[in-house]
Amino acid sequence: MSKTRALVLTGFGLNCDHETAFAFKSAEAISERVHINSLITGEVSLDNYNIMAFVGGFSWADDHGAGVIQAVRMKTKLGDKLLAFIEAGKLILGICNGFQTIVNLGLLPGFENNYQNRCVALTWNDCGRFRNDWVHLKVNTDSPCIFTRNLTHLELPVRHGEGKFLADEPVLRQLSDHSMAVLQYALPDGTPAGGKFPFNPNGSLNDIAGICDPTGKIFGLMPHPEALIHPTNHPDYTRYHQKATRTGKNLDECGMPPLGLKIFENAVSYFS
Amino acid sequence: MPHRLEITIKPHLFDAEGEGVRRKASDYFGIDLQSVRTIHILTIDADLSDRQLHMLQQEVFTNPVTQISSYDPLPVEFDRIIWVGYRPGVRDNAGSTAMEAAEDILGIKFALHQAIYTSKRFCLTGKNLTAENADKIAGELLANDIIQQWRIYGKNDWDPSKGIGYICPRVILNHEPRIETIPIDSDHTLQVISDQRRLALNPRDIPTIRAYFLDEDVRAERRLVGLDQPTDLELEYISQARSDHCNHNTFQGRFFYKDLSTGESNVVDNLFKTCIEAPTLELMKKKPWVVSVLWDNAGVGRFDENHYYVITGETHNSPSNMEAYGGAITGIVGVYRDPLGTGKGSKLVMGSYGFCVGERDYNGPLKPKLHPRRLLDGVIEGVRDGGNKSGIPTPFGQVIFHHGYMGKCLVFVTAVGLMPAMIRGEPAEQKKTSPGQLVIMTGGRVGKDGIHGVTAASETFSDHTPAGHVQIGDPYTQKKMHDFILEVRDEGLIQYITDNGGGGLSSSVGESARFSNGCKIELEKVPLKYQGLDQWEIWISESQERMTLAINPEDFDRFMELSRKHGVESTVIGQYTDSGKLHITYENKPCAYVNMDLLKSGFPQWEFEAHWQPAEHRGFFEPVIGEPDNFKKLILDLLSRPNICSKEWIARQYDHEVQATSVIKPLVGAGRDIHTDAAVIRPVLNSQTGLAFSQSLIPEYSAIDAYHMTACTIDEAIRRVVAVGGDPSHIGGVDNFCWPDIGFDPRRNPDGKFKAAQLVRSCQALRDICMAYEIPLLSGKDSMYVDGHLSGPYGGTHKVSALETLQFSAISLVNDVARCMTLDSKMPGDLVYVLGITRDELGGSEYYQHLGYVGLNVPEVTPSKFSLLYRALFRAIDKELVASAHGVYRGGLGVHLAMVAMGGHLGMKIDLSLIPCEGVERVDTLLFSETPGRFVITVAPENQETFNKLFKGIPYACIGNVTQKTDLVIQLQNREIFHADIFELKSAWKRPFKNL
């Protein structure tokens, strides 16, 4: 068992905490679900962890912009501790509502070591409502992102109403200059979706589905890697399974994409 | 002095919300708008400094990347402005989270009279947009006068400096709470008061109630605590407990059943006992996996040695019919409290929905409160937000369109939970209260919500009277409570838990106190949303997101510590006792003192006359139609029928994968777009065991005979779970009856006796079929009075009654999710089998409906034969001999062969002459008969022999094979009957709702 310790936030309407904690556990980390208030009261200290995960859900019901109020609470009650956590070279993962939160906190994109500048946004999908669908993702292999090492493509579900990635032109340029746009929504053939619905499910600029900071240690994405932790989670599982049983091959040989677990394994193994 | 913050999206950015309004205005009303921009308004009814206001604006409520905001009206271009805000007392979820954020960042606490209110301002531009059209958009799209108020501004009456002004829908009751005593000198007096106060006491109950309060011993006891005549609170308590909703008087009634065709008659005493309780108790002996049924908030079955699953189903029809969004979200969030309040509490792992509404494109003369299209939009969004924001997957659901639901829509909501088998060495499914334990209310606060339910709808509104009767569920508050309860459960602190739903504290405390045999409640301790509620209102209010718990005094500190950690409000409101009395005081003034067993004491049973007349005696017959020759057009048209076509737009709005348990999703196949037979989840993440779940609705068959409607509905639900790999020897059922009024009245309900007979027959079918298939009923509910009086073309009202409707839910175990099945064909060259016999059973079918007939030959179920087939199919799937499996449901083989092909993105070549059938001479009968008990499956050629062995003696046939070429070709021997590319079929199937 690795000594890597992962903290998974819970409480106030977050709802992917159990499976995210399970994913880190499967990746051989010591993972714990910790209530936001337990961090604030000091009952639990960030110092004891190598990885911090902001997870999916509807924090404070997302009534005033997804992840906004969670970001406010974290900033006012934990701001310095978070910056110290980053300073210490530890890893932060933000999934869906967690991505929205760390973007509002300014932890991403984190240009020039500034982790308090709010300059990108995740806003309402162009379709105007919540959507649950699977997407193809192109991984930027040049990116410094630690979480996506050795990955070239992924298939994961999106489950959000506010996932449209927005930023001004200069910010977008900086993101691509530093290969910080880690994940792009793609066509089944692996090329970027070019804004084409439903492959790009929300209208994100440049098909951006996930970004990291310049160090690659802070990573945020809208799709849910913790929702593909078992082969049967994949929508085509029964089809791959038929292929496999008839050809005597295993699921990967039949073309089944990698599990989202890889992202958690990359994070955990970074410390071992 | 209030403050008003206006927030909107930067002008150069796309306003998805506004665009949605623009599109609907055009689609629904043909009103062409150029643009719609949305402005979100926070009206802050509290004295804050400029610094504090600035902080809120900058730090919380304005996104620097996407939004602009101002404490003055924002200058956004418009031809007309529509402002929409809530009425006083309507739950404003966004308002309360805004307050939470403000308190957080400013480090302040809002007083009870201070608040933040949210509202919206829509800026519409469009050539010659009239005030009338703006008002139509406001009243029929953006707002519902039951919960909202709106204003329309033109260019001339808009003051850019004042804007909408400062509108604070604060509840001001100016009322001193007081306890009234009710004179009971005669039955008449009490009846009159019952009518005045909307107690809805049943006249036949009144003598029993009076007898109790006039009893000398009772009076003596009451005088000792300072009471004599009954108080308003006591009568409200009795009326709640005796209501059909809480007491199920209809199902417990006596039915004088008569078959008019034979003259035979008999008395059915208590449908619940004879048709639901008895068979379930009988089956429990055979089914050790049934853990707990018939007493708790939900039924409990064994998942594995360490876990139990919990299931129940509810409806929320009347409120949804008036306020679709509010009613539906309250319904789904409410049903989620049932598993949470079952045993010592269970985690929610799944939800599902069933919607029955009028024709979506209805343009006839009747005027329902909400048009079916708008109503459906609202219930979809209500269940969506309730489920998604609770973090509970919604992997299954159905929609049925039928004119009968114009009078009242049906909103079925079902919840599945999971609990550990043991908690700290104690059985998790058991609970009881004991003297000395604390009565705790946790979760939301109490207001006038839901008091006397819909009867309040007729009240007129003032600017400050709460619109209490329609509620809006708050999944956020409940999610916090859910997480909190699971943590205290796992620490072993919960001795008893139940939810506050219908009847509020009145029923939750009343029922929990039966175990200890008494309680003493101090009502003034109950936290209120606003002052001025009478004691009886506090007692019966149905304010949502509340649970009632029993806690040992020594656990109290730890309990409250965790309550604070989770940001949940918990309050001790009294103590359990063994006094035999329900004793309630308010600031030491007595409010109630009645025997715990009062409600069990000799209330008269309801009685119904039930007259049955077989369909052929009611003028039903098989239509005389020649055999069609254009089967291509016919099948394409059937695929486009509302009750068959794709509902993808709904399924995709529901998070069906949260918790990472998803195995079989709502949409399956190569295109991930065909509706699955059933959902499968894997609720324990380190286990291969799964739960298969399905539901069915075939109300159309009730037109002929509700007995066979019920039998076929149950059979369909079973086949659905078997098709995905569910174990037929472990299937639990949930029955949800929705019936029109069965009380005969020569003027108001002339066919009441017939509808009563249909209910008796339906319950008897439920008993017969569940016994035969060995399906214990883990839970169930009934919702009567599904009728509506709609105003017609000439002003008069028309009564519209729903079809007699049963939603049946089936839950089953999957031994290994790795072997789960989907319906889509997998490989070219595979063999296509039909399992089961096709009969001439087109009565009530989609085919007949399409041609404008009902018919007579309603499909019938023969469980003894069918169950052999189901077990064989289960074994075949378990041995991995099957590549795909799909049940044959509404539309028959013609429709469901197409589903299998469309699912696989592969063609199919079929010879109809090979289909096993009895008494079928015609191709249309073969293709569209809805005979139950059938499947279409595909099998790899190499498995054919083993498969055939397994199915020895069971009716089935290989009728063709799967082809690479994507054509569905149907022949009768060598004569081609039908030929179409599956993508042409798919586009027809998707056409009706493709733009939604």
Interface residues (C-beta under 8 A of the other chain):
Chain A: T10 G11 F12 G13 L14 N15 C16 H18 E19 F22 A23 H35 N37 S38 T41 G56 G57 F58 W60 A61 D62 D63 H64 G65 V68 I69 V72 R73 K75 T76 N104 R118 C119 V120 A121 T123 W124 N125 D126 C127 G128 R129 F130 R131 N132 D133 W134 P157 R159 L166 A167 D168 G203 H224 E226 A227 L228 I229 H230 P231 T232 N233 P235 D236 Y237 T238 R239 H241 Q242 T245 R246
Chain B: I9 L13 F14 A16 E17 E19 G20 E59 V60 F61 N63 P64 V65 T66 Q67 N93 A94 T97 A98 E100 A101 D104 I105 T118 R384 N388 K389 S390 G391 P475 Y476 K479 K480 D483 K565 H566 G567 R652 Q653 Y654 D655 H656 E657 V658 Q659 A660 S662 V663 I664 K665 V668 A670 R672 R682 L685 N686 V817 A818 C820 M821 T822 D824 K826 M827 E880 A883 A940
